[in-house]
């Protein structure tokens, strides 16, 4: 503003800022023209070279304005730097900025805290000299220097950082070049991973210990199962032989009780076997179409007497649906669900039926039993878990039934589910795809008649009781039986004779030889493919896989008379060996 005469200029009605002033010059040097200030030139009379003075005042204001702008920029830069440093200081990872000589140009507060050091002991010092040489590492030094020229990065490099009271310390390094036109810089991140590594090692050790314990449990169960299966096998066949005799009522009742005991023991051993077969990966899945009604009717027929003895009503809802699944494995799943329903239902009823969904059917087993607390609905599918069996009543089994259900359903790709209300009951279901295949297969008869007249069978088992029980069972069906405890005895018995029509051999014989080895030797000796059946009491996954690879029919002890009859009948069909 230029005021040549304050007395006449209406823009300044208040008059001059200082009394006695006649004229004046005012030039603002603020960024917005009002807030920063102005340069004033005041006169008691108008100067002769007024216009020159105006230009001078304007030049002074311009210089002051530029100075003010530069100061504002510097203030902004300081504010931005302070803001960036505050962000860096919140980062947990310790940070260093290094120059091309690996000398520290800057450090974060996290670095000072991590190593309990100060800026005076850090800034301007080589990396290798920091914190008593803790960061001195030949490989790290080489890679950092290479970054200057190559522009590469370092990702999660661990270096040894010496020893503390609990052992070796470890630091993890990350580094990358910083973009700077005047000089190359490196941003170095440091994280102390000592505790993380120690926790991981402790976890690995605990996992290894748990796996060792699990393997020990598996070996113990396999050994115990094998040793139990031998006498149970003999007991099952002897019981069957006795049941065919005419016995006094009192003896028949005792025999019936013995049968129930053997059935419970057999069921527990079968549970262990199923888990072992699943672990071994030798469960064959044979999907085919079949009518579901036939399977459900058979299950109701099998479990009807058990339910009736427990005071329960068991019924099914009729269905005409055809499903696609493995009938044997699906039958095992439903069998376990029904067995659980009978075990855990004290009174009331059990119902098995189907509900149709799109492209599938839900096979459901309902009961009015004790129910399952919501917090245990997942745990019930774990091995050895039982609801409410705190006394470990072995009449309720081993707690493997639902674990087997879960694993078989996963193998078949059939989703399973459960709903329950404590005190009201439960419903288990499995979803099975339906099919329109008209050629649904019906189950074959489960116990064919055996007539061994004129048939020679060689039986090899190193357990004399098992050997005698199988011999008596086959002789009852009129087979000519040669029984031996080992390979040498078997060869002495059979080689002078004509080839046997069938060899039944225990898989594990004395020494390293197996029953499969003996059958192969006899095939070579006689020059014909002698049929063979392998028996095994082993339940370890390794042994099961090994026996399954033998190429012969495989039966797991204890075998029922029905299973043995089916296997013998199947092996003797079209054997091509004369009498």
C-alpha positions as CSV (number, residue, x, y, z in Angstrom):
1,X,0.0,0.0,0.0
2,X,1.3,3.5,-0.9
3,X,-0.2,6.5,1.0
4,X,1.0,9.8,-0.4
5,X,-1.1,11.9,2.0
6,X,-2.8,10.4,5.1
7,X,-5.0,13.5,5.5
8,X,-6.6,12.9,2.1
9,X,-6.4,9.1,1.6
10,X,-9.8,7.6,2.6
11,X,-8.4,4.0,2.8
12,X,-6.9,4.9,6.2
13,X,-9.7,6.7,8.0
14,X,-7.9,6.4,11.3
15,X,-5.1,8.5,10.1
16,X,-1.4,7.7,10.2
17,X,-0.1,4.9,12.5
18,X,2.2,7.4,14.1
19,X,1.3,11.1,14.8
20,X,3.0,13.7,12.6
21,X,3.4,11.2,9.7
22,X,2.4,12.6,6.3
23,X,2.9,9.7,4.0
24,X,4.0,6.0,4.0
25,X,4.7,2.8,2.1
26,X,3.6,-0.7,3.4
27,X,4.4,-4.0,1.6
28,X,3.3,-7.4,3.1
29,X,5.8,-10.3,3.0
30,X,3.5,-13.0,4.3
31,X,2.5,-16.0,2.2
32,X,-1.2,-15.0,2.3
33,X,-0.5,-11.3,2.3
34,X,-1.9,-10.7,5.8
35,X,-0.6,-13.0,8.5
36,X,3.2,-12.9,8.3
37,X,3.8,-9.1,8.5
38,X,4.8,-6.1,6.4
39,X,7.7,-3.7,5.7
40,X,6.8,0.0,6.4
41,X,8.4,3.2,5.3
42,X,6.9,6.4,7.0
43,X,7.7,10.0,6.2
44,X,6.8,13.3,7.9
45,X,6.6,14.7,4.4
46,X,6.4,13.1,1.0
47,X,9.9,12.2,-0.3
48,X,11.2,13.6,-3.6
49,X,11.9,10.1,-5.1
50,X,8.8,8.4,-3.7
51,X,8.6,5.8,-6.5
52,X,12.2,4.7,-6.0
53,X,11.5,4.2,-2.3
54,X,8.4,2.1,-3.2
55,X,10.6,-0.3,-5.3
56,X,13.1,-0.6,-2.5
57,X,10.5,-1.4,0.1
58,X,9.0,-4.0,-2.2
59,X,12.4,-5.6,-2.7
60,X,13.0,-5.8,1.0
61,X,9.6,-7.4,1.5
62,X,10.3,-9.9,-1.3
63,X,13.6,-10.9,0.4
64,X,11.9,-11.2,3.8
65,X,9.1,-13.3,2.2
66,X,11.5,-15.7,0.7
67,X,13.3,-16.1,4.0
68,X,10.0,-16.8,5.6
69,X,9.0,-19.4,3.0
70,X,12.3,-21.2,3.5
71,X,11.9,-21.2,7.2
72,X,8.4,-22.6,6.8
73,X,9.7,-25.4,4.6
74,X,12.4,-26.2,7.1
75,X,9.8,-26.3,9.8
76,X,7.7,-28.7,7.7
77,X,10.7,-30.9,7.1
78,X,11.5,-31.0,10.8
79,X,7.9,-31.9,11.5
80,X,7.9,-34.6,8.9
81,X,11.2,-36.0,10.2
82,X,10.0,-36.0,13.8
83,X,6.8,-37.8,12.6
84,X,8.8,-40.4,10.7
85,X,11.1,-41.0,13.6
86,X,8.1,-41.4,16.0
87,X,6.7,-44.1,13.6
88,X,10.1,-45.9,13.4
89,X,10.4,-45.8,17.2
90,X,7.1,-47.7,17.5
91,X,8.5,-50.6,15.3
92,X,9.5,-53.6,17.4
93,X,12.3,-54.5,15.1
94,X,15.6,-52.8,15.8
95,X,16.7,-50.6,12.9
96,X,20.1,-49.3,11.8
97,X,21.0,-47.1,8.8
98,X,24.4,-47.9,7.5
99,X,26.6,-46.0,5.0
100,X,28.7,-47.6,2.3
101,X,31.4,-48.3,4.8
102,X,29.0,-50.1,7.1
103,X,29.2,-47.3,9.6
104,X,26.0,-46.4,11.5
105,X,24.3,-43.2,10.3
106,X,21.1,-43.6,12.4
107,X,19.5,-46.0,14.8
108,X,16.0,-46.5,16.2
109,X,15.0,-46.4,19.8
110,X,14.1,-50.1,19.5
111,X,17.8,-50.8,18.8
112,X,18.9,-48.9,21.9
113,X,16.4,-50.8,24.0
114,X,17.2,-54.3,22.5
115,X,21.0,-53.9,23.2
116,X,20.8,-51.6,26.3
117,X,23.0,-49.1,24.6
118,X,23.1,-45.4,23.7
119,X,23.4,-43.1,20.7
120,X,26.9,-42.1,21.7
121,X,28.0,-45.8,21.7
122,X,26.3,-46.4,18.3
123,X,26.3,-43.5,15.9
124,X,29.4,-43.1,13.7
125,X,30.8,-46.6,14.7
126,X,31.3,-49.6,12.3
127,X,28.7,-52.3,12.5
128,X,31.3,-54.9,13.6
129,X,32.2,-52.9,16.7
130,X,28.7,-52.5,18.1
131,X,27.6,-54.2,21.3
132,X,31.0,-55.9,21.9
133,X,31.1,-57.3,18.4
134,X,27.8,-59.1,18.7
135,X,26.9,-58.2,15.1
136,X,30.3,-59.2,13.7
137,X,29.6,-61.9,11.1
138,X,31.8,-62.6,8.0
139,X,28.8,-63.8,5.9
140,X,26.7,-60.8,6.9
141,X,29.6,-58.3,6.2
142,X,30.1,-59.7,2.7
143,X,26.4,-59.7,1.8
144,X,26.0,-56.1,3.1
145,X,28.9,-54.8,1.0
146,X,27.5,-56.6,-2.1
147,X,24.2,-54.8,-1.6
148,X,25.9,-51.5,-2.3
149,X,26.7,-52.4,-5.9
150,X,24.2,-55.1,-6.7
151,X,21.1,-53.6,-5.0
152,X,20.1,-57.0,-3.6
153,X,18.4,-57.6,-0.3
154,X,18.8,-59.9,2.7
155,X,15.8,-61.9,4.0
156,X,15.7,-63.6,7.4
157,X,19.4,-64.3,7.7
158,X,20.1,-65.8,11.2
159,X,23.5,-65.1,12.8
160,X,25.0,-66.4,16.0
161,X,25.0,-63.7,18.7
162,X,27.0,-65.4,21.4
163,X,25.9,-67.0,24.6
164,X,23.7,-66.1,27.5
165,X,22.8,-67.9,30.7
166,X,20.3,-70.2,28.9
167,X,22.4,-71.0,25.8
168,X,23.1,-69.6,22.4
169,X,21.5,-66.4,21.2
170,X,20.3,-65.9,17.6
171,X,19.5,-62.7,15.6
172,X,17.5,-62.5,12.4
173,X,18.7,-59.9,9.9
174,X,16.7,-58.3,7.1
175,X,18.3,-55.6,5.0
176,X,17.6,-53.5,1.9
177,X,19.2,-50.5,0.1
178,X,17.7,-47.1,0.6
179,X,17.1,-44.8,-2.3
180,X,19.3,-41.7,-1.9
181,X,20.8,-39.6,-4.7
182,X,23.9,-38.3,-2.9
183,X,25.2,-41.5,-1.2
184,X,24.2,-45.2,-0.8
185,X,22.6,-46.3,2.4
186,X,21.4,-49.6,3.9
187,X,18.4,-50.1,6.1
188,X,19.2,-53.0,8.5
189,X,16.5,-54.7,10.6
190,X,17.5,-56.8,13.6
191,X,15.2,-59.2,15.5
192,X,16.2,-61.3,18.5
193,X,14.7,-64.8,17.6
194,X,16.4,-66.6,20.5
195,X,13.2,-67.3,22.5
196,X,11.3,-68.2,19.4
197,X,13.9,-70.7,18.4
198,X,14.1,-72.2,21.9
199,X,10.3,-72.5,22.0
200,X,10.3,-74.2,18.6
201,X,13.0,-76.6,19.7
202,X,11.0,-77.3,22.9
203,X,7.9,-77.9,20.8
204,X,9.8,-80.2,18.4
205,X,11.2,-82.2,21.4
206,X,7.7,-82.5,22.9
207,X,6.3,-83.6,19.5
208,X,9.0,-86.2,19.1
209,X,8.4,-87.4,22.6
210,X,4.6,-87.6,21.9
211,X,5.3,-89.5,18.6
212,X,7.6,-91.8,20.4
213,X,5.0,-92.5,23.1
214,X,2.4,-93.0,20.4
215,X,4.6,-95.4,18.5
216,X,5.2,-97.2,21.8
217,X,1.5,-97.4,22.4
218,X,1.0,-98.8,18.9
219,X,3.7,-101.4,19.4
220,X,2.2,-102.4,22.8
221,X,-1.3,-102.6,21.4
222,X,0.0,-104.7,18.4
223,X,1.9,-107.0,20.6
224,X,-0.9,-107.4,23.2
225,X,-3.4,-107.8,20.4
226,X,-1.4,-110.5,18.7
227,X,-0.9,-112.4,22.0
228,X,-4.6,-112.2,22.8
229,X,-5.7,-113.2,19.4
230,X,-4.0,-116.6,19.5
231,X,-6.0,-118.0,22.5
232,X,-9.2,-116.2,21.5
233,X,-8.9,-117.7,18.0
234,X,-8.8,-121.2,19.6
235,X,-11.6,-120.4,22.0
236,X,-13.9,-119.2,19.2
237,X,-13.5,-122.3,17.2
238,X,-13.8,-124.6,20.2
239,X,-16.9,-122.8,21.3
240,X,-18.4,-123.3,17.8
241,X,-17.6,-127.0,18.0
242,X,-19.2,-127.3,21.4
243,X,-22.3,-125.4,20.3
244,X,-23.0,-128.2,17.7
245,X,-23.2,-130.8,20.5
246,X,-26.3,-131.8,22.5
247,X,-25.6,-130.4,26.0
248,X,-27.6,-130.5,29.2
249,X,-29.5,-127.2,29.8
250,X,-27.1,-126.0,32.5
251,X,-24.1,-126.6,30.3
252,X,-25.8,-125.0,27.3
253,X,-26.5,-121.9,29.5
254,X,-22.8,-121.7,30.5
255,X,-21.8,-122.1,26.9
256,X,-24.1,-119.2,25.9
257,X,-22.5,-117.0,28.6
258,X,-19.1,-118.0,27.3
259,X,-20.2,-117.1,23.8
260,X,-21.3,-113.6,24.9
261,X,-17.9,-113.1,26.6
262,X,-16.0,-114.2,23.6
263,X,-18.2,-111.9,21.4
264,X,-17.3,-108.9,23.6
265,X,-13.6,-109.8,23.5
266,X,-13.8,-110.4,19.7
267,X,-15.4,-107.0,19.2
268,X,-12.7,-105.2,21.2
269,X,-10.0,-107.0,19.2
270,X,-11.8,-106.1,15.9
271,X,-11.8,-102.4,16.9
272,X,-8.0,-102.5,17.3
273,X,-7.7,-104.3,14.0
274,X,-9.8,-101.8,12.1
275,X,-7.7,-98.9,13.5
276,X,-4.5,-100.7,12.5
277,X,-5.8,-101.5,9.0
278,X,-6.7,-97.8,8.6
279,X,-3.2,-96.8,9.9
280,X,-1.6,-99.2,7.5
281,X,-3.6,-97.9,4.5
282,X,-4.7,-101.4,3.4
283,X,-8.5,-100.9,3.6
284,X,-9.8,-101.5,0.1
285,X,-12.7,-99.3,-1.0
286,X,-15.0,-101.1,-3.5
287,X,-17.8,-98.8,-4.5
288,X,-20.8,-100.3,-6.1
289,X,-24.5,-99.8,-6.3
290,X,-26.7,-101.8,-3.9
291,X,-30.1,-101.6,-2.3
292,X,-29.9,-100.1,1.1
293,X,-32.9,-102.0,2.5
294,X,-31.0,-105.3,2.4
295,X,-28.2,-103.8,4.6
296,X,-30.5,-102.2,7.1
297,X,-32.6,-105.3,7.4
298,X,-29.5,-107.4,8.1
299,X,-28.3,-104.9,10.8
300,X,-31.7,-104.8,12.5
301,X,-31.7,-108.6,12.5
302,X,-28.2,-108.8,14.0
303,X,-28.9,-106.1,16.7
304,X,-32.5,-107.1,17.5
305,X,-31.6,-109.7,20.1
306,X,-29.0,-107.3,21.7
307,X,-31.6,-104.5,21.9
308,X,-34.3,-106.8,23.2
309,X,-31.9,-108.1,25.9
310,X,-31.3,-104.5,27.0
311,X,-35.0,-103.8,27.1
312,X,-35.0,-101.6,24.1
313,X,-37.1,-101.4,21.0
314,X,-35.2,-101.4,17.7
315,X,-37.0,-100.8,14.4
316,X,-36.3,-99.5,10.9
317,X,-38.1,-97.3,8.4
318,X,-38.5,-99.2,5.1
319,X,-36.7,-97.7,2.1
320,X,-36.3,-98.7,-1.5
321,X,-33.4,-96.4,-2.3
322,X,-30.3,-97.7,-4.2
323,X,-27.0,-96.1,-3.0
324,X,-23.5,-96.1,-4.2
325,X,-20.9,-97.0,-1.6
326,X,-18.8,-99.8,-0.3
327,X,-21.4,-102.1,1.4
328,X,-18.9,-103.7,3.7
329,X,-17.4,-100.4,5.0
330,X,-20.8,-98.6,5.2
331,X,-22.1,-101.7,7.0
332,X,-19.3,-101.3,9.5
333,X,-20.1,-97.6,10.1
334,X,-23.8,-98.3,10.7
335,X,-22.9,-101.3,12.9
336,X,-20.8,-99.1,15.1
337,X,-23.5,-96.5,15.3
338,X,-26.1,-99.1,16.3
339,X,-23.7,-100.7,18.8
340,X,-23.2,-97.2,20.4
341,X,-26.9,-96.6,20.5
342,X,-27.5,-99.9,22.4
343,X,-24.6,-99.3,24.8
344,X,-25.7,-95.8,25.8
345,X,-29.5,-96.1,25.8
346,X,-30.8,-97.3,29.1
347,X,-34.5,-97.3,28.1
348,X,-36.7,-96.4,25.2
349,X,-36.1,-97.1,21.5
350,X,-33.7,-97.0,18.7
351,X,-34.7,-96.1,15.1
352,X,-32.7,-96.4,11.9
353,X,-34.0,-94.8,8.7
354,X,-33.4,-92.5,5.8
355,X,-34.1,-88.9,4.8
356,X,-33.8,-87.9,1.2
357,X,-31.7,-84.9,0.2
358,X,-30.7,-83.7,-3.3
359,X,-28.8,-86.5,-4.9
360,X,-28.2,-88.3,-1.7
361,X,-29.8,-89.9,1.4
362,X,-29.1,-89.3,5.1
363,X,-29.0,-92.6,6.9
364,X,-29.8,-91.7,10.5
365,X,-29.6,-93.7,13.8
366,X,-31.9,-92.2,16.5
367,X,-31.9,-93.2,20.2
368,X,-33.5,-92.1,23.4
369,X,-30.3,-92.5,25.3
370,X,-28.2,-90.4,27.7
371,X,-27.2,-87.8,25.2
372,X,-23.9,-86.1,24.7
373,X,-22.9,-82.7,26.2
374,X,-22.3,-80.1,23.5
375,X,-18.7,-79.7,24.6
376,X,-18.0,-83.4,23.8
377,X,-19.6,-83.6,20.3
378,X,-16.2,-83.4,18.6
379,X,-14.2,-85.3,21.2
380,X,-16.4,-88.4,20.8
381,X,-14.8,-89.1,17.4
382,X,-11.3,-89.3,19.1
383,X,-9.7,-92.6,19.9
384,X,-10.5,-94.1,23.3
385,X,-13.0,-91.3,24.2
386,X,-16.1,-92.5,26.0
387,X,-19.0,-90.4,27.3
388,X,-19.9,-91.2,30.9
389,X,-17.7,-94.3,31.3
390,X,-15.6,-93.1,34.2
391,X,-15.3,-96.6,35.6
392,X,-14.0,-97.8,32.3
393,X,-16.6,-100.6,32.0
394,X,-15.1,-102.8,29.3
395,X,-18.6,-104.0,28.4
396,X,-18.8,-100.6,26.7
397,X,-15.7,-101.4,24.5
398,X,-12.5,-99.5,24.1
399,X,-13.9,-96.2,22.8
400,X,-12.7,-96.8,19.3
401,X,-16.0,-97.2,17.6
402,X,-16.7,-93.6,16.6
403,X,-13.1,-93.0,15.7
404,X,-13.4,-95.8,13.2
405,X,-16.7,-94.4,12.0
406,X,-15.1,-91.0,11.4
407,X,-12.1,-92.5,9.5
408,X,-14.1,-94.8,7.4
409,X,-16.6,-92.0,6.5
410,X,-13.6,-89.9,5.4
411,X,-12.3,-92.8,3.3
412,X,-15.6,-93.1,1.6
413,X,-16.2,-89.3,1.2
414,X,-19.4,-89.6,3.1
415,X,-20.1,-86.7,5.5
416,X,-21.1,-87.6,9.0
417,X,-22.9,-85.5,11.6
418,X,-24.4,-85.7,15.1
419,X,-27.0,-83.8,17.1
420,X,-27.7,-84.5,20.8
421,X,-29.6,-83.3,23.9
422,X,-28.4,-84.6,27.2
423,X,-31.1,-86.7,28.8
424,X,-33.1,-86.8,25.7
425,X,-31.0,-88.8,23.1
426,X,-28.9,-88.4,20.0
427,X,-29.1,-88.8,16.3
428,X,-26.0,-89.8,14.2
429,X,-26.2,-89.5,10.4
430,X,-24.1,-90.3,7.3
431,X,-24.8,-88.8,3.9
432,X,-24.5,-91.4,1.1
433,X,-25.0,-90.7,-2.7
434,X,-28.0,-92.4,-4.4
435,X,-27.9,-93.9,-7.8
436,X,-30.4,-95.0,-10.5
437,X,-28.3,-98.0,-11.4
438,X,-30.8,-100.9,-11.9
439,X,-28.1,-103.5,-11.5
440,X,-27.7,-103.1,-7.8
441,X,-26.0,-106.1,-6.3
442,X,-27.4,-108.2,-3.5
443,X,-25.2,-109.6,-0.8
444,X,-24.1,-113.2,-1.2
445,X,-24.8,-115.8,1.4
446,X,-22.4,-115.3,4.4
447,X,-21.9,-118.9,5.5
448,X,-21.7,-121.5,2.7
449,X,-22.0,-125.2,3.4
450,X,-18.6,-126.9,3.5
451,X,-18.0,-130.5,2.4
452,X,-14.3,-131.4,2.5
453,X,-14.7,-135.0,1.3
454,X,-11.6,-136.0,-0.6
455,X,-9.9,-132.6,0.0
456,X,-6.5,-132.3,1.6
457,X,-5.7,-129.2,3.6
458,X,-2.3,-128.4,5.2
459,X,-2.6,-126.2,8.3
460,X,0.6,-124.5,9.7
461,X,0.5,-122.6,13.0
462,X,3.1,-122.4,15.8
463,X,0.4,-122.1,18.4
464,X,-0.6,-125.7,19.3
465,X,-4.1,-124.7,20.6
466,X,-4.9,-122.6,17.5
467,X,-3.6,-125.4,15.3
468,X,-5.8,-128.0,17.1
469,X,-8.9,-125.9,16.9
470,X,-8.6,-125.3,13.1
471,X,-7.8,-129.0,12.6
472,X,-10.9,-130.1,14.5
473,X,-13.1,-127.5,12.7
474,X,-12.0,-128.7,9.3
475,X,-12.2,-132.4,10.2
476,X,-15.8,-131.8,11.4
477,X,-16.4,-130.8,7.7
478,X,-14.8,-134.0,6.5
479,X,-11.5,-132.5,5.3
480,X,-8.3,-134.6,5.4
481,X,-6.1,-132.4,7.5
482,X,-2.3,-132.3,7.8
483,X,-1.4,-130.1,10.8
484,X,2.2,-128.8,11.4
485,X,3.8,-126.3,13.8
486,X,6.6,-125.1,11.4
487,X,8.0,-125.4,7.9
488,X,10.1,-128.5,8.4
489,X,7.2,-130.5,9.9
490,X,4.9,-129.3,7.2
491,X,7.2,-130.4,4.4
492,X,7.8,-133.8,6.0
493,X,4.0,-134.4,6.2
494,X,2.9,-133.1,2.8
495,X,5.8,-133.7,0.3
496,X,5.3,-137.5,0.3
497,X,1.6,-137.0,-0.5
498,X,-0.1,-135.6,-3.5
499,X,-0.4,-131.7,-3.6
500,X,-2.8,-130.3,-1.0
501,X,-5.9,-128.7,-2.2
502,X,-5.4,-125.8,0.2
503,X,-2.7,-124.4,2.6
504,X,-3.8,-122.4,5.7
505,X,-0.8,-120.9,7.3
506,X,-0.1,-118.4,10.1
507,X,1.9,-115.5,8.6
508,X,4.5,-115.3,11.3
509,X,6.3,-118.6,11.9
510,X,9.3,-119.6,13.9
511,X,12.4,-117.5,12.8
512,X,12.2,-115.1,9.9
513,X,10.1,-117.4,7.6
514,X,6.5,-116.6,6.9
515,X,3.5,-118.8,5.9
516,X,3.6,-117.1,2.5
517,X,7.1,-118.3,2.0
518,X,6.0,-121.9,2.7
519,X,3.1,-121.7,0.3
520,X,5.4,-120.4,-2.5
521,X,7.9,-123.2,-1.8
522,X,5.1,-125.8,-2.1
523,X,4.0,-124.3,-5.4
524,X,7.5,-124.6,-6.8
525,X,7.9,-128.2,-5.4
526,X,4.6,-129.5,-6.8
527,X,4.7,-127.4,-9.9
528,X,1.1,-126.1,-9.5
529,X,-0.5,-123.0,-7.9
530,X,-1.6,-124.4,-4.6
531,X,-4.3,-122.1,-3.1
532,X,-3.3,-120.4,0.1
533,X,-4.9,-118.6,3.0
534,X,-2.8,-116.5,5.4
535,X,-3.9,-116.1,9.0
536,X,-2.4,-113.3,11.1
537,X,-2.8,-112.0,14.6
538,X,-0.5,-109.0,14.0
539,X,-2.1,-105.5,14.1
540,X,0.9,-103.3,13.6
541,X,0.5,-101.2,10.4
542,X,3.9,-102.5,9.1
543,X,3.0,-106.1,9.5
544,X,-0.5,-105.7,8.0
545,X,1.0,-104.0,4.9
546,X,3.6,-106.8,4.7
547,X,1.1,-109.6,4.9
548,X,-1.3,-107.8,2.5
549,X,1.5,-107.8,-0.1
550,X,1.9,-111.5,0.0
551,X,-0.7,-112.0,-2.7
552,X,-2.8,-114.6,-0.7
553,X,-6.2,-114.3,1.0
554,X,-5.7,-112.7,4.3
555,X,-7.7,-113.4,7.5
556,X,-7.2,-111.6,10.8
557,X,-7.4,-113.6,14.0
558,X,-9.7,-114.2,15.7
559,X,-11.7,-115.4,12.7
560,X,-15.2,-116.6,13.1
561,X,-16.3,-120.0,11.8
562,X,-18.4,-118.2,9.2
563,X,-15.4,-116.2,8.0
564,X,-13.2,-119.3,7.8
565,X,-15.9,-121.2,5.9
566,X,-16.3,-118.4,3.3
567,X,-12.5,-118.2,2.8
568,X,-12.1,-121.9,2.5
569,X,-15.0,-122.2,0.1
570,X,-13.7,-119.4,-2.1
571,X,-10.1,-120.8,-2.2
572,X,-11.3,-124.2,-3.2
573,X,-13.4,-123.1,-6.1
574,X,-12.0,-124.5,-9.4
575,X,-8.6,-125.3,-7.7
576,X,-7.8,-127.8,-10.5
577,X,-6.2,-130.3,-8.1
578,X,-7.5,-133.8,-8.3
579,X,-8.5,-135.9,-5.3
